[in-house]
Amino acid sequence: HIWIPVCIYTLVPTYALQSSPTDPIQVSGSSASMACQVSAKTIVHWYKQHPGEPPKRILYVSGQSPVFDDSSDTWRFQVRQHPTESLYALTIDYLTPRDSGTYYYVDVKIFGSGTKLIVSKQSRPANFEILQKEHKNQIMYVCLIEKFYPDVIRVTWTDKGNKIVEGDNIVKGDAWKPTKEDKYSISSWLTVPAEKKDENYYCNYEHETGKESVTKQGI
């Protein structure tokens, strides 16, 4: 689960990200949870707001069982109360893009600061290739990985013996997102002496959507 703060403002997601209440939270997993500390044992409400629309109540809790305003998604929503503290957690399973919006917690007459949730589907890299450029006595291989989501990805180079290549001859770039794009790209450079042009080198990536390897052969 990815924990999204509504009242406590403490985020503990898969990649140990920290966030303030005004930051949008992007998730691509299957579930997300929102936790809130209440002032006393009372009725707890959760609202969701879409841009340009007024907040709409999802449910309220008075006791152990939540009461839903719309019963169509009751099987995806769970509310749990901490056994010893005045703490409630709302969990949404099987996330879809329609779950995106700003979520608010209401305790008695206190309307808490909202947290924006953006649900995006995982995307496997659409393009994965090695480009080559020779200059004087060196060859540069550029591993290009394009259009994937989310942006967390591990890129490595290996030789024909499947040994990881390390050193100053490797430059790893940061993932970037082109303007008006919702997916990321990344590049990594490997430079070798020209006399090693007949040796095989492989570029490899590991991502939430899987892992793959490509060699400079067939460029």
Z-matrix of the N, CA and C atoms (Angstrom, degrees):
N
C 1 1.449
C 2 1.526 1 111.03
N 3 1.318 2 115.45 1 147.61
C 4 1.465 3 121.39 2 173.27
C 5 1.519 4 107.54 3 -105.48
N 6 1.324 5 117.92 4 121.45
C 7 1.459 6 121.77 5 -175.79
C 8 1.515 7 110.45 6 -88.25
N 9 1.325 8 115.68 7 121.90
C 10 1.460 9 121.28 8 -177.58
C 11 1.528 10 108.68 9 -112.02
N 12 1.327 11 118.77 10 122.00
C 13 1.455 12 120.73 11 -175.70
C 14 1.520 13 112.43 12 -78.38
N 15 1.317 14 116.05 13 138.33
C 16 1.453 15 121.22 14 172.00
C 17 1.515 16 109.20 15 -115.70
N 18 1.317 17 116.07 16 -40.12
C 19 1.454 18 119.88 17 -177.18
C 20 1.526 19 110.79 18 -120.13
N 21 1.332 20 117.64 19 -39.09
C 22 1.457 21 121.65 20 -176.11
C 23 1.526 22 111.51 21 -78.86
N 24 1.326 23 116.13 22 -34.11
C 25 1.462 24 121.71 23 179.09
C 26 1.526 25 112.91 24 66.56
N 27 1.316 26 116.84 25 38.29
C 28 1.458 27 121.44 26 174.72
C 29 1.512 28 107.36 27 -122.55
N 30 1.311 29 116.86 28 116.36
C 31 1.454 30 121.68 29 -175.75
C 32 1.509 31 109.65 30 -103.86
N 33 1.346 32 116.67 31 130.01
C 34 1.454 33 120.46 32 178.73
C 35 1.516 34 108.35 33 -131.31
N 36 1.347 35 118.80 34 74.05
C 37 1.448 36 120.92 35 -178.70
C 38 1.524 37 111.94 36 -89.76
N 39 1.323 38 114.69 37 -173.65
C 40 1.450 39 120.89 38 -176.76
C 41 1.520 40 112.08 39 -58.42
N 42 1.320 41 118.19 40 -37.54
C 43 1.458 42 121.18 41 -174.11
C 44 1.525 43 112.81 42 -105.13
N 45 1.333 44 117.54 43 24.65
C 46 1.464 45 123.49 44 175.04
C 47 1.522 46 112.48 45 53.58
N 48 1.315 47 116.54 46 42.03
C 49 1.463 48 122.19 47 178.23
C 50 1.514 49 109.28 48 -78.35
N 51 1.333 50 117.62 49 149.36
C 52 1.458 51 121.97 50 173.40
C 53 1.521 52 108.73 51 -117.34
N 54 1.320 53 116.16 52 145.72
C 55 1.459 54 119.39 53 -174.53
C 56 1.515 55 111.13 54 -146.18
N 57 1.328 56 116.42 55 149.06
C 58 1.458 57 121.39 56 171.20
C 59 1.519 58 108.21 57 -93.55
N 60 1.330 59 119.05 58 165.81
C 61 1.470 60 120.89 59 -175.75
C 62 1.521 61 114.18 60 -60.65
N 63 1.319 62 118.23 61 -24.44
C 64 1.459 63 119.89 62 -175.75
C 65 1.526 64 112.73 63 -89.03
N 66 1.324 65 118.09 64 -8.87
C 67 1.459 66 120.50 65 -178.89
C 68 1.516 67 110.77 66 -78.00
N 69 1.333 68 118.36 67 137.62
C 70 1.463 69 119.15 68 173.34
C 71 1.525 70 109.71 69 -73.13
N 72 1.314 71 116.88 70 142.55
C 73 1.451 72 122.51 71 179.99
C 74 1.519 73 107.93 72 -108.69
N 75 1.337 74 116.35 73 124.35
C 76 1.453 75 120.70 74 178.13
C 77 1.521 76 109.17 75 -104.97
N 78 1.320 77 116.69 76 129.13
C 79 1.454 78 121.29 77 177.83
C 80 1.522 79 109.18 78 -129.87
N 81 1.318 80 114.97 79 150.25
C 82 1.464 81 119.14 80 177.30
C 83 1.520 82 110.44 81 -133.58
N 84 1.331 83 116.93 82 8.09
C 85 1.450 84 120.93 83 178.69
C 86 1.519 85 111.69 84 -82.97
N 87 1.340 86 115.97 85 -165.13
C 88 1.454 87 120.38 86 -174.76
C 89 1.523 88 113.44 87 -94.54
N 90 1.344 89 117.83 88 -13.58
C 91 1.459 90 118.86 89 -177.92
C 92 1.518 91 111.14 90 -152.28
N 93 1.325 92 115.44 91 160.22
C 94 1.463 93 122.40 92 177.01
C 95 1.516 94 107.97 93 -146.40
N 96 1.346 95 116.79 94 148.41
C 97 1.462 96 121.36 95 -178.86
C 98 1.517 97 110.26 96 -128.61
N 99 1.315 98 116.54 97 144.23
C 100 1.457 99 123.21 98 177.62
C 101 1.523 100 108.20 99 -121.23
N 102 1.330 101 117.37 100 127.12
C 103 1.457 102 121.73 101 -178.29
C 104 1.516 103 110.16 102 -116.33
N 105 1.330 104 117.01 103 142.52
C 106 1.459 105 120.65 104 -179.27
C 107 1.516 106 111.36 105 -146.01
N 108 1.312 107 115.03 106 134.86
C 109 1.464 108 122.15 107 175.78
C 110 1.518 109 108.91 108 -86.66
N 111 1.328 110 117.00 109 124.93
C 112 1.466 111 120.66 110 -179.72
C 113 1.520 112 109.39 111 -101.83
N 114 1.322 113 115.47 112 160.95
C 115 1.459 114 120.19 113 -175.62
C 116 1.522 115 112.63 114 -76.03
N 117 1.300 116 116.89 115 -28.65
C 118 1.470 117 121.01 116 -179.79
C 119 1.518 118 107.90 117 -163.41
N 120 1.318 119 116.08 118 175.76
C 121 1.462 120 119.59 119 177.14
C 122 1.519 121 107.96 120 -72.30
N 123 1.306 122 115.20 121 107.11
C 124 1.462 123 119.64 122 -173.44
C 125 1.523 124 108.95 123 -151.12
N 126 1.305 125 117.00 124 -176.36
C 127 1.461 126 121.37 125 176.95
C 128 1.529 127 108.85 126 -76.38
N 129 1.317 128 116.11 127 132.32
C 130 1.459 129 122.51 128 -178.29
C 131 1.527 130 108.97 129 -115.10
N 132 1.321 131 116.82 130 132.58
C 133 1.467 132 122.19 131 -179.18
C 134 1.527 133 109.42 132 -119.06
N 135 1.340 134 116.04 133 147.73
C 136 1.453 135 121.54 134 170.15
C 137 1.532 136 109.18 135 -125.97
N 138 1.328 137 114.37 136 133.58
C 139 1.459 138 121.65 137 179.74
C 140 1.523 139 109.52 138 -120.46
N 141 1.320 140 115.55 139 153.04
C 142 1.466 141 121.44 140 172.41
C 143 1.522 142 108.30 141 -127.10
N 144 1.332 143 115.75 142 139.31
C 145 1.464 144 120.65 143 -179.70
C 146 1.517 145 110.39 144 -127.07
N 147 1.329 146 115.97 145 130.42
C 148 1.465 147 122.06 146 171.92
C 149 1.526 148 108.79 147 -94.23
N 150 1.330 149 118.65 148 152.73
C 151 1.471 150 120.83 149 -179.61
C 152 1.529 151 111.65 150 -54.93
N 153 1.335 152 115.85 151 132.90
C 154 1.455 153 121.35 152 178.15
C 155 1.512 154 115.15 153 77.91
N 156 1.347 155 117.45 154 5.12
C 157 1.455 156 121.08 155 -179.45
C 158 1.530 157 109.59 156 -123.99
N 159 1.326 158 117.38 157 155.70
C 160 1.466 159 119.44 158 176.17
C 161 1.525 160 110.17 159 -72.58
N 162 1.335 161 118.17 160 156.55
C 163 1.468 162 120.63 161 176.90
C 164 1.528 163 111.07 162 -60.06
N 165 1.300 164 116.45 163 142.11
C 166 1.463 165 122.19 164 179.25
C 167 1.518 166 108.56 165 -122.53
N 168 1.318 167 115.75 166 128.65
C 169 1.457 168 118.67 167 -177.93
C 170 1.524 169 111.02 168 -70.16
N 171 1.335 170 114.70 169 136.72
C 172 1.466 171 120.79 170 176.66
C 173 1.518 172 109.72 171 -90.82
N 174 1.347 173 114.90 172 -48.40
C 175 1.459 174 119.98 173 -175.52
C 176 1.516 175 109.77 174 -164.51
N 177 1.316 176 115.55 175 170.09
C 178 1.462 177 120.89 176 169.02
C 179 1.522 178 108.40 177 -139.58
N 180 1.323 179 115.57 178 156.61
C 181 1.457 180 121.64 179 -177.58
C 182 1.520 181 108.86 180 -124.46
N 183 1.306 182 116.45 181 124.20
C 184 1.463 183 122.92 182 174.85
C 185 1.527 184 106.32 183 -133.58
N 186 1.311 185 115.63 184 92.56
C 187 1.456 186 120.01 185 -173.10
C 188 1.515 187 109.84 186 104.43
N 189 1.313 188 117.36 187 -135.83
C 190 1.457 189 121.17 188 -174.06
C 191 1.531 190 113.95 189 -96.10
N 192 1.311 191 117.57 190 -34.55
C 193 1.466 192 120.84 191 -172.87
C 194 1.522 193 111.51 192 -102.42
N 195 1.341 194 118.07 193 133.86
C 196 1.469 195 120.72 194 177.33
C 197 1.527 196 111.39 195 -75.81
N 198 1.309 197 115.34 196 149.94
C 199 1.463 198 121.90 197 175.89
C 200 1.530 199 106.95 198 -113.34
N 201 1.335 200 117.07 199 120.43
C 202 1.456 201 122.40 200 -174.30
C 203 1.519 202 111.05 201 -94.91
N 204 1.331 203 115.52 202 139.75
C 205 1.458 204 120.49 203 173.24
C 206 1.529 205 110.68 204 -74.16
N 207 1.327 206 116.37 205 -30.91
C 208 1.460 207 122.30 206 178.37
C 209 1.524 208 106.77 207 -129.67
N 210 1.305 209 116.53 208 118.75
C 211 1.467 210 120.67 209 -173.66
C 212 1.535 211 113.77 210 -80.76
N 213 1.321 212 118.33 211 -3.63
C 214 1.468 213 120.26 212 -173.42
C 215 1.529 214 113.44 213 -66.55
N 216 1.348 215 117.12 214 -26.98
C 217 1.459 216 120.03 215 -177.17
C 218 1.519 217 112.93 216 -114.47
N 219 1.305 218 117.45 217 20.62
C 220 1.467 219 119.51 218 -177.31
C 221 1.525 220 112.18 219 -61.16
N 222 1.323 221 117.48 220 -30.01
C 223 1.463 222 120.32 221 -177.90
C 224 1.529 223 112.24 222 -73.87
N 225 1.339 224 117.90 223 -13.93
C 226 1.466 225 120.81 224 -179.78
C 227 1.530 226 113.18 225 -99.13
N 228 1.342 227 117.36 226 -15.23
C 229 1.459 228 121.48 227 -175.75
C 230 1.524 229 110.60 228 -107.31
N 231 1.335 230 115.15 229 135.23
C 232 1.454 231 121.04 230 175.58
C 233 1.529 232 109.26 231 -131.91
N 234 1.317 233 116.25 232 142.90
C 235 1.462 234 121.21 233 176.04
C 236 1.527 235 108.13 234 -124.30
N 237 1.320 236 115.18 235 127.64
C 238 1.469 237 120.20 236 179.34
C 239 1.523 238 109.66 237 -123.56
N 240 1.320 239 115.67 238 138.77
C 241 1.459 240 121.65 239 177.09
C 242 1.523 241 108.88 240 -106.98
N 243 1.334 242 115.18 241 135.04
C 244 1.457 243 119.99 242 178.31
C 245 1.531 244 109.03 243 -63.92
N 246 1.338 245 118.42 244 137.67
C 247 1.473 246 119.89 245 -175.00
C 248 1.518 247 114.94 246 -66.11
N 249 1.336 248 117.95 247 -27.56
C 250 1.466 249 119.73 248 -175.97
C 251 1.528 250 113.93 249 -121.20
N 252 1.322 251 118.13 250 -13.59
C 253 1.458 252 121.08 251 -178.05
C 254 1.530 253 110.70 252 -118.23
N 255 1.327 254 115.61 253 160.01
C 256 1.474 255 120.01 254 176.60
C 257 1.524 256 109.03 255 -82.61
N 258 1.306 257 114.81 256 68.75
C 259 1.467 258 122.12 257 -175.22
C 260 1.519 259 109.17 258 -130.45
N 261 1.338 260 115.61 259 128.54
C 262 1.455 261 121.72 260 177.53
C 263 1.528 262 109.47 261 -118.22
N 264 1.320 263 116.02 262 145.29
C 265 1.466 264 121.22 263 176.58
C 266 1.524 265 109.42 264 -128.37
N 267 1.313 266 115.79 265 127.98
C 268 1.462 267 122.39 266 175.35
C 269 1.521 268 108.23 267 -104.19
N 270 1.329 269 117.22 268 124.64
C 271 1.462 270 122.36 269 -179.34
C 272 1.522 271 109.33 270 -116.44
N 273 1.332 272 115.26 271 132.22
C 274 1.466 273 121.79 272 175.84
C 275 1.522 274 107.34 273 -112.65
N 276 1.314 275 116.80 274 119.29
C 277 1.462 276 122.10 275 179.00
C 278 1.531 277 110.83 276 -99.61
N 279 1.330 278 115.36 277 160.26
C 280 1.464 279 121.94 278 178.49
C 281 1.531 280 111.09 279 52.47
N 282 1.335 281 115.27 280 56.12
C 283 1.456 282 121.46 281 -177.19
C 284 1.521 283 112.04 282 -58.35
N 285 1.313 284 115.50 283 142.80
C 286 1.458 285 122.72 284 173.45
C 287 1.523 286 107.52 285 -131.80
N 288 1.340 287 118.79 286 161.50
C 289 1.472 288 120.25 287 178.75
C 290 1.520 289 113.93 288 -54.78
N 291 1.331 290 118.85 289 -25.58
C 292 1.469 291 120.01 290 179.85
C 293 1.522 292 112.41 291 -71.37
N 294 1.350 293 116.63 292 -10.41
C 295 1.468 294 119.73 293 174.65
C 296 1.528 295 111.75 294 -80.92
N 297 1.317 296 116.91 295 -6.35
C 298 1.465 297 119.97 296 177.45
C 299 1.520 298 110.14 297 -64.17
N 300 1.319 299 116.20 298 144.90
C 301 1.453 300 121.46 299 179.80
C 302 1.524 301 109.89 300 155.64
N 303 1.330 302 117.09 301 -176.53
C 304 1.460 303 122.26 302 177.50
C 305 1.521 304 108.09 303 -103.32
N 306 1.319 305 115.73 304 123.58
C 307 1.463 306 121.90 305 -176.66
C 308 1.528 307 110.01 306 -101.16
N 309 1.333 308 115.51 307 135.61
C 310 1.457 309 121.80 308 -179.00
C 311 1.531 310 109.91 309 -124.19
N 312 1.306 311 114.24 310 147.87
C 313 1.459 312 121.98 311 174.53
C 314 1.529 313 108.43 312 -110.90
N 315 1.323 314 116.82 313 140.45
C 316 1.459 315 121.30 314 178.57
C 317 1.530 316 108.86 315 -127.50
N 318 1.326 317 115.69 316 122.69
C 319 1.459 318 123.11 317 177.73
C 320 1.521 319 107.75 318 -118.91
N 321 1.338 320 117.01 319 108.76
C 322 1.458 321 123.12 320 -175.45
C 323 1.539 322 108.45 321 58.16
N 324 1.337 323 119.06 322 -107.40
C 325 1.461 324 121.51 323 -179.58
C 326 1.523 325 112.51 324 -109.74
N 327 1.331 326 116.56 325 10.71
C 328 1.466 327 120.69 326 -178.24
C 329 1.512 328 109.40 327 -97.67
N 330 1.333 329 115.64 328 117.55
C 331 1.462 330 121.45 329 177.81
C 332 1.524 331 106.45 330 -98.51
N 333 1.318 332 117.63 331 107.29
C 334 1.458 333 121.82 332 -173.77
C 335 1.521 334 113.37 333 -70.11
N 336 1.336 335 115.60 334 161.65
C 337 1.468 336 120.66 335 174.72
C 338 1.524 337 109.05 336 -65.47
N 339 1.315 338 116.05 337 137.86
C 340 1.455 339 120.27 338 -175.39
C 341 1.515 340 113.22 339 -85.63
N 342 1.317 341 115.22 340 160.15
C 343 1.464 342 122.71 341 173.76
C 344 1.515 343 108.46 342 -122.47
N 345 1.314 344 115.64 343 128.44
C 346 1.463 345 120.80 344 -178.41
C 347 1.522 346 110.34 345 -83.32
N 348 1.300 347 115.87 346 126.49
C 349 1.458 348 122.78 347 179.60
C 350 1.527 349 109.29 348 -110.34
N 351 1.321 350 116.22 349 125.29
C 352 1.460 351 121.96 350 176.95
C 353 1.524 352 107.60 351 -117.14
N 354 1.306 353 116.36 352 116.66
C 355 1.458 354 121.51 353 -178.94
C 356 1.526 355 108.78 354 -101.33
N 357 1.319 356 116.01 355 119.37
C 358 1.464 357 121.08 356 179.47
C 359 1.517 358 109.72 357 -123.85
N 360 1.285 359 115.48 358 145.10
C 361 1.458 360 120.33 359 178.20
C 362 1.528 361 110.26 360 -78.29
N 363 1.340 362 115.90 361 145.71
C 364 1.453 363 120.80 362 175.75
C 365 1.529 364 109.32 363 -65.30
N 366 1.319 365 116.07 364 142.06
C 367 1.468 366 120.49 365 179.11
C 368 1.516 367 109.42 366 -130.88
N 369 1.313 368 115.83 367 123.48
C 370 1.456 369 121.93 368 174.75
C 371 1.527 370 108.59 369 -71.53
N 372 1.349 371 119.08 370 145.40
C 373 1.468 372 119.87 371 179.18
C 374 1.520 373 112.09 372 -50.58
N 375 1.328 374 115.50 373 130.14
C 376 1.462 375 120.84 374 -179.18
C 377 1.528 376 111.85 375 -80.25
N 378 1.336 377 116.75 376 -24.58
C 379 1.464 378 120.74 377 -179.75
C 380 1.524 379 109.32 378 -140.96
N 381 1.331 380 116.45 379 134.70
C 382 1.467 381 122.67 380 -177.30
C 383 1.527 382 107.20 381 -145.99
N 384 1.342 383 116.39 382 110.14
C 385 1.455 384 119.56 383 -175.45
C 386 1.528 385 111.05 384 -153.26
N 387 1.332 386 114.99 385 165.26
C 388 1.461 387 122.03 386 175.76
C 389 1.526 388 108.60 387 -116.26
N 390 1.314 389 115.69 388 126.86
C 391 1.458 390 121.94 389 175.55
C 392 1.532 391 108.61 390 -103.47
N 393 1.312 392 116.79 391 152.15
C 394 1.464 393 120.72 392 -174.24
C 395 1.518 394 111.02 393 -129.99
N 396 1.338 395 115.21 394 139.97
C 397 1.454 396 121.25 395 175.76
C 398 1.521 397 109.17 396 -142.47
N 399 1.333 398 116.28 397 129.74
C 400 1.473 399 121.46 398 -179.42
C 401 1.524 400 109.22 399 -109.23
N 402 1.312 401 115.57 400 131.99
C 403 1.457 402 120.99 401 -179.33
C 404 1.521 403 108.72 402 -140.66
N 405 1.340 404 115.18 403 115.04
C 406 1.464 405 122.28 404 -179.44
C 407 1.525 406 109.74 405 56.17
N 408 1.315 407 117.04 406 -115.57
C 409 1.470 408 119.75 407 -175.28
C 410 1.527 409 112.69 408 -104.37
N 411 1.348 410 117.11 409 21.15
C 412 1.463 411 120.66 410 -179.92
C 413 1.529 412 111.55 411 -133.58
N 414 1.318 413 114.05 412 154.11
C 415 1.466 414 121.23 413 175.30
C 416 1.519 415 108.25 414 -122.09
N 417 1.314 416 116.51 415 131.13
C 418 1.460 417 121.40 416 177.25
C 419 1.520 418 108.98 417 -109.99
N 420 1.325 419 115.53 418 126.08
C 421 1.461 420 122.37 419 174.00
C 422 1.531 421 107.84 420 -105.24
N 423 1.310 422 116.16 421 128.50
C 424 1.465 423 121.86 422 179.06
C 425 1.520 424 108.68 423 -112.73
N 426 1.314 425 115.36 424 116.44
C 427 1.471 426 121.10 425 177.24
C 428 1.526 427 107.90 426 -91.22
N 429 1.310 428 116.42 427 118.77
C 430 1.462 429 122.78 428 -177.09
C 431 1.525 430 109.75 429 -113.84
N 432 1.340 431 115.83 430 122.92
C 433 1.464 432 122.10 431 179.24
C 434 1.525 433 106.76 432 -123.76
N 435 1.328 434 117.04 433 120.41
C 436 1.456 435 120.43 434 -170.51
C 437 1.523 436 113.32 435 -123.89
N 438 1.337 437 113.51 436 148.03
C 439 1.461 438 124.28 437 168.98
C 440 1.533 439 113.15 438 58.07
N 441 1.350 440 115.25 439 68.12
C 442 1.459 441 121.04 440 175.48
C 443 1.524 442 109.02 441 -129.12
N 444 1.339 443 116.31 442 161.01
C 445 1.467 444 121.71 443 178.15
C 446 1.522 445 108.68 444 -153.97
N 447 1.337 446 119.32 445 137.61
C 448 1.468 447 127.39 446 1.26
C 449 1.525 448 112.11 447 -75.89
N 450 1.360 449 116.81 448 -173.93
C 451 1.455 450 120.37 449 -169.54
C 452 1.526 451 114.21 450 -84.98
N 453 1.323 452 118.81 451 -4.70
C 454 1.464 453 121.06 452 -179.46
C 455 1.524 454 109.30 453 -80.09
N 456 1.332 455 116.63 454 117.96
C 457 1.457 456 121.74 455 -177.05
C 458 1.530 457 108.64 456 -150.66
N 459 1.316 458 117.43 457 147.21
C 460 1.471 459 122.86 458 177.88
C 461 1.527 460 108.42 459 -113.90
N 462 1.340 461 115.57 460 125.13
C 463 1.466 462 121.12 461 -178.72
C 464 1.528 463 108.57 462 -118.84
N 465 1.333 464 117.13 463 130.84
C 466 1.465 465 122.01 464 178.72
C 467 1.529 466 110.07 465 -136.22
N 468 1.341 467 114.92 466 158.99
C 469 1.456 468 122.23 467 172.40
C 470 1.538 469 108.51 468 -113.32
N 471 1.339 470 116.10 469 139.47
C 472 1.462 471 120.62 470 176.60
C 473 1.529 472 109.58 471 -132.49
N 474 1.350 473 115.79 472 155.98
C 475 1.465 474 120.09 473 177.77
C 476 1.524 475 109.81 474 -94.80
N 477 1.340 476 115.48 475 -172.89
C 478 1.469 477 119.27 476 -175.96
C 479 1.522 478 112.39 477 -64.95
N 480 1.332 479 117.43 478 -20.47
C 481 1.454 480 121.05 479 176.74
C 482 1.513 481 113.27 480 -89.79
N 483 1.324 482 117.18 481 11.30
C 484 1.468 483 124.49 482 -179.13
C 485 1.523 484 112.13 483 63.14
N 486 1.333 485 116.35 484 26.14
C 487 1.462 486 121.63 485 176.47
C 488 1.527 487 108.57 486 -94.03
N 489 1.331 488 115.98 487 134.91
C 490 1.455 489 120.14 488 -179.42
C 491 1.522 490 110.58 489 -66.98
N 492 1.326 491 115.91 490 129.89
C 493 1.462 492 122.19 491 179.15
C 494 1.522 493 107.98 492 -88.75
N 495 1.325 494 116.13 493 125.75
C 496 1.462 495 121.23 494 179.97
C 497 1.512 496 110.00 495 -132.27
N 498 1.321 497 116.65 496 161.72
C 499 1.457 498 120.57 497 177.32
C 500 1.514 499 112.73 498 134.40
N 501 1.333 500 114.28 499 -174.72
C 502 1.460 501 120.52 500 -178.44
C 503 1.522 502 113.17 501 -72.32
N 504 1.325 503 117.01 502 -10.06
C 505 1.463 504 119.61 503 -179.47
C 506 1.528 505 112.48 504 -84.24
N 507 1.325 506 116.66 505 5.43
C 508 1.461 507 121.20 506 178.06
C 509 1.532 508 109.49 507 -118.59
N 510 1.308 509 115.92 508 130.91
C 511 1.458 510 122.04 509 175.89
C 512 1.526 511 107.70 510 -121.73
N 513 1.324 512 116.04 511 121.98
C 514 1.462 513 120.71 512 -179.52
C 515 1.527 514 109.50 513 -106.34
N 516 1.303 515 116.75 514 120.36
C 517 1.456 516 120.98 515 178.43
C 518 1.513 517 111.92 516 -83.74
N 519 1.312 518 116.06 517 167.98
C 520 1.463 519 121.84 518 175.76
C 521 1.527 520 109.79 519 -90.53
N 522 1.310 521 115.38 520 152.38
C 523 1.467 522 119.42 521 176.58
C 524 1.522 523 109.60 522 -66.02
N 525 1.319 524 116.06 523 137.91
C 526 1.462 525 120.32 524 178.29
C 527 1.523 526 109.25 525 -128.78
N 528 1.340 527 114.53 526 156.40
C 529 1.458 528 120.81 527 178.57
C 530 1.513 529 108.52 528 -120.69
N 531 1.328 530 118.41 529 112.73
C 532 1.467 531 120.58 530 178.67
C 533 1.522 532 111.85 531 -58.46
N 534 1.315 533 115.65 532 154.09
C 535 1.460 534 121.22 533 178.97
C 536 1.533 535 110.61 534 -56.76
N 537 1.327 536 115.09 535 135.74
C 538 1.466 537 122.99 536 178.73
C 539 1.528 538 112.93 537 67.24
N 540 1.340 539 116.99 538 17.45
C 541 1.460 540 121.23 539 176.61
C 542 1.524 541 108.22 540 -111.65
N 543 1.330 542 117.21 541 150.25
C 544 1.460 543 120.36 542 175.94
C 545 1.525 544 111.26 543 -110.33
N 546 1.345 545 116.22 544 11.41
C 547 1.458 546 121.05 545 178.42
C 548 1.527 547 109.89 546 -124.75
N 549 1.324 548 115.17 547 162.44
C 550 1.458 549 121.28 548 -172.34
C 551 1.530 550 111.84 549 -110.55
N 552 1.340 551 114.48 550 161.92
C 553 1.459 552 122.39 551 174.78
C 554 1.530 553 107.79 552 -137.04
N 555 1.332 554 115.99 553 160.86
C 556 1.462 555 120.55 554 -179.96
C 557 1.531 556 108.68 555 -153.93
N 558 1.332 557 116.56 556 153.68
C 559 1.472 558 122.24 557 178.08
C 560 1.517 559 109.36 558 -133.19
N 561 1.326 560 115.03 559 152.11
C 562 1.462 561 121.87 560 174.32
C 563 1.520 562 107.55 561 -140.68
N 564 1.368 563 116.43 562 139.13
C 565 1.455 564 121.58 563 -175.58
C 566 1.527 565 110.82 564 -114.48
N 567 1.321 566 116.12 565 136.09
C 568 1.458 567 122.63 566 174.76
C 569 1.524 568 108.11 567 -124.85
N 570 1.341 569 116.84 568 125.15
C 571 1.466 570 121.97 569 179.27
C 572 1.524 571 109.01 570 -113.88
N 573 1.349 572 116.57 571 128.95
C 574 1.463 573 121.96 572 -179.68
C 575 1.527 574 109.32 573 -132.75
N 576 1.346 575 117.45 574 157.22
C 577 1.465 576 119.93 575 176.24
C 578 1.523 577 111.10 576 -61.92
N 579 1.316 578 116.51 577 148.82
C 580 1.470 579 121.29 578 -176.77
C 581 1.521 580 111.98 579 -60.29
N 582 1.332 581 117.90 580 -29.00
C 583 1.473 582 120.10 581 -179.01
C 584 1.532 583 112.49 582 -68.74
N 585 1.329 584 116.87 583 -10.25
C 586 1.461 585 120.39 584 178.99
C 587 1.528 586 112.25 585 -101.71
N 588 1.316 587 116.66 586 18.06
C 589 1.464 588 119.83 587 -175.81
C 590 1.527 589 113.46 588 -65.53
N 591 1.341 590 116.83 589 -21.29
C 592 1.461 591 119.60 590 -179.97
C 593 1.533 592 112.33 591 -88.28
N 594 1.321 593 117.79 592 -4.67
C 595 1.459 594 120.64 593 178.38
C 596 1.534 595 109.98 594 -83.87
N 597 1.309 596 114.84 595 149.63
C 598 1.461 597 119.95 596 -179.11
C 599 1.528 598 111.01 597 -90.59
N 600 1.309 599 115.09 598 134.28
C 601 1.456 600 121.58 599 173.08
C 602 1.522 601 107.81 600 -127.76
N 603 1.319 602 114.51 601 145.25
C 604 1.459 603 120.20 602 -176.19
C 605 1.528 604 110.29 603 -121.45
N 606 1.327 605 115.37 604 139.14
C 607 1.460 606 121.48 605 171.69
C 608 1.525 607 107.01 606 -103.55
N 609 1.329 608 116.06 607 133.23
C 610 1.463 609 121.35 608 -175.47
C 611 1.533 610 109.90 609 -129.31
N 612 1.314 611 116.42 610 144.93
C 613 1.459 612 119.33 611 173.14
C 614 1.520 613 109.88 612 -132.12
N 615 1.333 614 115.13 613 151.09
C 616 1.462 615 123.45 614 173.16
C 617 1.519 616 107.19 615 -126.77
N 618 1.317 617 115.73 616 125.02
C 619 1.458 618 122.39 617 -175.12
C 620 1.525 619 108.34 618 -139.76
N 621 1.334 620 116.88 619 164.99
C 622 1.461 621 120.08 620 178.27
C 623 1.523 622 112.04 621 -56.45
N 624 1.320 623 116.95 622 -28.58
C 625 1.457 624 121.52 623 -176.58
C 626 1.521 625 112.45 624 -86.79
N 627 1.336 626 118.44 625 -4.86
C 628 1.452 627 121.23 626 179.87
C 629 1.525 628 111.64 627 139.88
N 630 1.307 629 116.20 628 -169.89
C 631 1.455 630 121.65 629 178.04
C 632 1.519 631 109.79 630 -137.73
N 633 1.342 632 115.45 631 153.93
C 634 1.467 633 120.78 632 -176.05
C 635 1.505 634 109.01 633 -154.37
N 636 1.348 635 114.74 634 159.17
C 637 1.459 636 121.09 635 179.70
C 638 1.519 637 109.11 636 -136.31
N 639 1.337 638 116.72 637 144.85
C 640 1.460 639 121.17 638 177.50
C 641 1.524 640 107.81 639 -139.11
N 642 1.339 641 116.36 640 145.20
C 643 1.449 642 121.06 641 -179.73
C 644 1.532 643 109.64 642 -108.92
N 645 1.324 644 115.87 643 163.75
C 646 1.455 645 119.87 644 179.42
C 647 1.522 646 111.73 645 -70.98
N 648 1.323 647 117.24 646 -14.97
C 649 1.451 648 119.36 647 177.08
C 650 1.531 649 110.15 648 -64.06
N 651 1.311 650 115.76 649 143.72
C 652 1.446 651 120.67 650 178.55
C 653 1.515 652 113.76 651 83.25
N 654 1.333 653 117.74 652 11.73
C 655 1.458 654 121.13 653 179.04
C 656 1.520 655 108.88 654 -67.03
